[in-house]
């Protein structure tokens, strides 16, 4: 039987912000491809429910709860994995938040909270994962960007700055670690049907604009990220590095 390059059996994947939303969907997709997934978040009940859901499908899932913005807890979490003999083969930096308001109304604390959650956490967790991956000579890091990695719109300036940073952080990680056997790439979701976008989905004017702006004429479905996540986590992408794959219904291709 021929080797399946998308098979993740025997691999362990840590997905941050995976108790719900896109993170949970990607974690489930990686688990269905054979990986053992480590679910991350700060809400213990939500994490337990997510774990139970995956185990109900017969999938391998454990919980690794920590706040991605607390560097000491990140370092401690990786130390715990080291003590257990668990190697993270795949890291998906997905954790993120959104705050919407005009740029002139943002406080410095709000700015820092968005940047710390969406960008700085990817650096800190990516650094800790990569230290182990470099020592082993292999590893996959997937940073979750956004259309906002390329385009700006009003009221989400900190998020846009963070996601633009994710694109360049991904390239920087790839440039430094490619020769060590790591592949670092990103996924940029378009407008997806998620809780984070609920305010936009409820806005009739925005929804009408989106239907004219996106060539596919619809919102994206969270499950439509899974193929790219599995691909970038697998040996099928071993010579791909520093790339952002946009899953946006053709939005970036259209004027």
Secondary structure per residue as TSV (DSSP state, phi and psi in degrees):
chain	resnum	aa	ss	phi	psi
A	1	X	-	360.0	136.2
A	2	X	-	-70.7	152.0
A	3	X	-	-71.3	136.4
A	4	X	-	-95.1	109.5
A	5	X	T	-68.7	-10.9
A	6	X	T	-97.1	1.5
A	7	X	-	-75.3	124.4
A	8	X	-	-105.9	15.9
A	9	X	T	-57.0	136.4
A	10	X	T	84.6	-3.2
A	11	X	-	-99.1	151.1
A	12	X	E	-114.8	129.5
A	13	X	E	-120.5	126.1
A	14	X	E	-99.6	122.6
A	15	X	E	-119.2	113.9
A	16	X	T	-77.8	150.9
A	17	X	T	58.7	47.2
A	18	X	-	-114.5	18.5
A	19	X	S	-78.9	-14.0
A	20	X	S	-163.5	179.6
A	21	X	H	63.7	-150.3
A	22	X	H	-62.7	-35.2
A	23	X	H	-61.6	-44.3
A	24	X	H	-65.0	-42.2
A	25	X	H	-61.7	-43.0
A	26	X	H	-68.8	-39.4
A	27	X	H	-60.0	-44.5
A	28	X	H	-61.9	-40.9
A	29	X	H	-63.2	-41.7
A	30	X	H	-65.8	-39.3
A	31	X	H	-65.5	-40.6
A	32	X	H	-65.3	-24.5
A	33	X	T	-83.7	-1.3
A	34	X	T	115.9	-7.9
A	35	X	-	-77.9	152.5
A	36	X	E	-85.9	126.5
A	37	X	E	-107.1	143.3
A	38	X	E	-107.5	112.2
A	39	X	E	-83.6	134.9
A	40	X	-	-126.1	146.2
A	41	X	-	174.3	-172.9
A	42	X	S	-115.8	-10.5
A	43	X	-	-97.7	105.0
A	44	X	H	-60.2	-42.8
A	45	X	H	-64.4	-41.5
A	46	X	H	-66.0	-39.0
A	47	X	H	-64.0	-42.8
A	48	X	H	-63.3	-38.8
A	49	X	H	-65.9	-40.2
A	50	X	H	-65.2	-42.1
A	51	X	H	-62.9	-43.9
A	52	X	H	-62.3	-37.8
A	53	X	H	-62.3	-44.7
A	54	X	H	-69.3	-42.7
A	55	X	H	-64.6	-29.9
A	56	X	H	-63.2	-23.2
A	57	X	T	-91.3	1.5
A	58	X	T	81.6	21.2
A	59	X	-	-98.3	153.8
A	60	X	-	-86.7	112.6
A	61	X	E	-143.2	134.1
A	62	X	E	-128.4	167.0
A	63	X	E	-109.1	132.8
A	64	X	-	-132.2	84.1
A	65	X	-	-85.5	123.7
A	66	X	-	-161.8	157.2
A	67	X	-	-82.0	118.6
A	68	X	T	-65.7	-16.9
A	69	X	T	-92.1	-0.2
A	70	X	-	-105.1	99.7
A	71	X	H	-58.9	-39.6
A	72	X	H	-61.6	-39.2
A	73	X	H	-72.4	-32.9
A	74	X	H	-63.0	-49.2
A	75	X	H	-61.5	-41.0
A	76	X	H	-65.0	-37.7
A	77	X	H	-63.4	-42.8
A	78	X	H	-69.8	-33.8
A	79	X	H	-62.9	-38.4
A	80	X	H	-63.1	-43.9
A	81	X	H	-62.3	-40.8
A	82	X	H	-59.4	-44.0
A	83	X	H	-67.1	-26.3
A	84	X	H	-87.8	-7.3
A	85	X	T	77.0	24.3
A	86	X	-	-97.5	123.0
A	87	X	-	-103.3	128.5
A	88	X	-	-84.6	110.7
A	89	X	-	-86.2	-29.1
A	90	X	E	-133.2	126.8
A	91	X	E	-118.7	128.0
A	92	X	E	-114.0	110.1
A	93	X	E	-85.1	92.3
A	94	X	-	-112.0	-22.2
A	95	X	-	-54.2	134.9
A	96	X	-	-165.7	158.8
A	97	X	-	-134.0	166.1
A	98	X	-	-134.6	137.7
A	99	X	-	-131.6	123.5
A	100	X	-	-110.0	120.4
A	101	X	S	-171.0	160.9
A	102	X	-	-57.8	145.0
A	103	X	G	-57.2	-36.7
A	104	X	G	-65.9	-17.0
A	105	X	G	-98.4	-5.8
A	106	X	-	-71.4	135.2
A	107	X	-	-86.1	161.0
A	108	X	H	-62.4	-36.1
A	109	X	H	-64.9	-41.0
A	110	X	H	-65.3	-42.3
A	111	X	H	-57.6	-50.0
A	112	X	H	-63.3	-37.9
A	113	X	H	-62.9	-42.1
A	114	X	H	-68.6	-45.1
A	115	X	H	-63.9	-44.3
A	116	X	I	-62.4	-41.0
A	117	X	I	-75.6	-42.1
A	118	X	I	-88.9	-27.3
A	119	X	I	-120.0	-54.7
A	120	X	I	-62.6	-36.0
A	121	X	H	-62.0	-36.0
A	122	X	H	-65.9	-35.7
A	123	X	H	-66.1	-50.9
A	124	X	H	-64.1	-49.6
A	125	X	H	-69.0	-38.9
A	126	X	H	-62.0	-40.1
A	127	X	H	-62.3	-46.6
A	128	X	H	-65.2	-41.0
A	129	X	H	-65.5	-43.9
A	130	X	H	-66.3	-32.6
A	131	X	H	-57.1	-39.9
A	132	X	H	-76.7	-40.8
A	133	X	H	-63.5	-42.9
A	134	X	H	-60.3	-41.5
A	135	X	H	-63.1	-31.6
A	136	X	H	-89.4	-16.9
A	137	X	T	85.6	14.9
A	138	X	-	-163.4	157.5
A	139	X	E	163.9	156.6
A	140	X	E	-125.5	128.1
A	141	X	E	-122.5	128.7
A	142	X	E	-121.3	114.4
A	143	X	E	-98.1	130.4
A	144	X	E	-90.6	113.4
A	145	X	-	-97.0	-136.8
A	146	X	-	-175.2	167.1
A	147	X	G	-54.8	-28.7
A	148	X	G	-69.9	-5.1
A	149	X	G	-71.3	-17.0
A	150	X	T	-123.4	-32.0
A	151	X	-	-127.0	147.8
A	152	X	-	-111.9	152.7
A	153	X	-	-144.0	160.0
A	154	X	T	-62.1	151.4
A	155	X	T	79.6	3.4
A	156	X	-	-132.3	38.7
A	157	X	H	-58.4	-46.5
A	158	X	H	-62.5	-39.4
A	159	X	H	-63.2	-43.5
A	160	X	H	-63.9	-43.1
A	161	X	H	-61.4	-41.8
A	162	X	H	-66.4	-44.6
A	163	X	H	-73.0	-30.8
A	164	X	H	-63.5	-39.5
A	165	X	H	-63.3	-35.9
A	166	X	H	-60.3	-41.1
A	167	X	H	-59.7	-46.3
A	168	X	H	-77.0	-30.1
A	169	X	H	-63.8	-41.3
A	170	X	H	-59.1	-45.6
A	171	X	H	-64.8	-41.1
A	172	X	H	-64.0	-43.8
A	173	X	H	-61.1	-43.0
A	174	X	H	-63.2	-44.0
A	175	X	H	-62.9	-38.8
A	176	X	H	-80.5	-29.6
A	177	X	H	-113.5	-4.5
A	178	X	G	-59.0	-42.3
A	179	X	G	-69.4	-13.3
A	180	X	G	-91.1	2.2
A	181	X	T	97.2	8.0
A	182	X	E	-98.5	147.4
A	183	X	E	-117.5	124.8
A	184	X	E	-122.6	116.1
A	185	X	E	-137.5	174.5
A	186	X	E	-133.9	158.9
A	187	X	E	-121.2	131.0
A	188	X	E	-113.5	94.6
A	189	X	E	-65.7	145.5
A	190	X	-	-83.7	-150.6
A	191	X	S	-78.5	106.3
A	192	X	B	-106.6	155.4
A	193	X	S	-78.3	85.9
A	194	X	S	-134.7	165.4
A	195	X	G	-59.1	-37.0
A	196	X	G	-62.1	-28.8
A	197	X	G	-98.7	11.7
A	198	X	H	-58.2	-40.6
A	199	X	H	-61.6	-35.5
A	200	X	H	-73.8	-39.2
A	201	X	H	-63.9	-32.1
A	202	X	T	-80.7	-8.6
A	203	X	-	-93.2	107.2
A	204	X	H	-60.4	-39.6
A	205	X	H	-64.6	-43.2
A	206	X	H	-65.0	-43.1
A	207	X	H	-60.5	-40.9
A	208	X	H	-63.8	-43.2
A	209	X	H	-59.9	-43.9
A	210	X	H	-62.6	-39.9
A	211	X	H	-65.0	-25.6
A	212	X	H	-90.0	-24.2
A	213	X	H	-85.5	-35.0
A	214	X	S	-91.2	122.9
A	215	X	T	-55.7	-32.2
A	216	X	T	-72.7	-13.6
A	217	X	-	62.2	34.3
A	218	X	S	-162.9	165.0
A	219	X	-	-74.1	154.4
A	220	X	B	-80.6	152.1
A	221	X	-	-100.2	135.1
A	222	X	G	-50.7	-38.5
A	223	X	G	-61.4	-18.8
A	224	X	G	-75.7	-3.1
A	225	X	G	-88.3	-17.3
A	226	X	H	-64.0	-43.0
A	227	X	H	-57.8	-44.5
A	228	X	H	-66.4	-39.4
A	229	X	H	-63.2	-46.1
A	230	X	H	-64.2	-43.0
A	231	X	H	-58.2	-49.8
A	232	X	H	-72.0	-20.1
A	233	X	H	-86.7	-11.2
A	234	X	S	-105.2	172.7
A	235	X	G	-69.4	-12.2
A	236	X	G	-63.6	-19.2
A	237	X	G	-111.1	26.0
A	238	X	T	-66.2	-16.9
A	239	X	T	-115.1	22.9
A	240	X	-	-110.1	126.3
A	241	X	-	-149.8	135.9
A	242	X	S	76.2	19.6
A	243	X	-	-103.7	150.7
A	244	X	E	-112.8	124.5
A	245	X	E	-102.2	117.2
A	246	X	E	-94.7	125.5
A	247	X	E	-111.8	87.1
A	248	X	S	-137.8	14.7
A	249	X	T	65.6	17.5
A	250	X	T	92.1	10.2
A	251	X	G	-60.9	-44.5
A	252	X	G	-70.5	-18.3
A	253	X	G	-84.4	-9.1
A	254	X	-	-113.3	140.0
A	255	X	-	-87.6	360.0
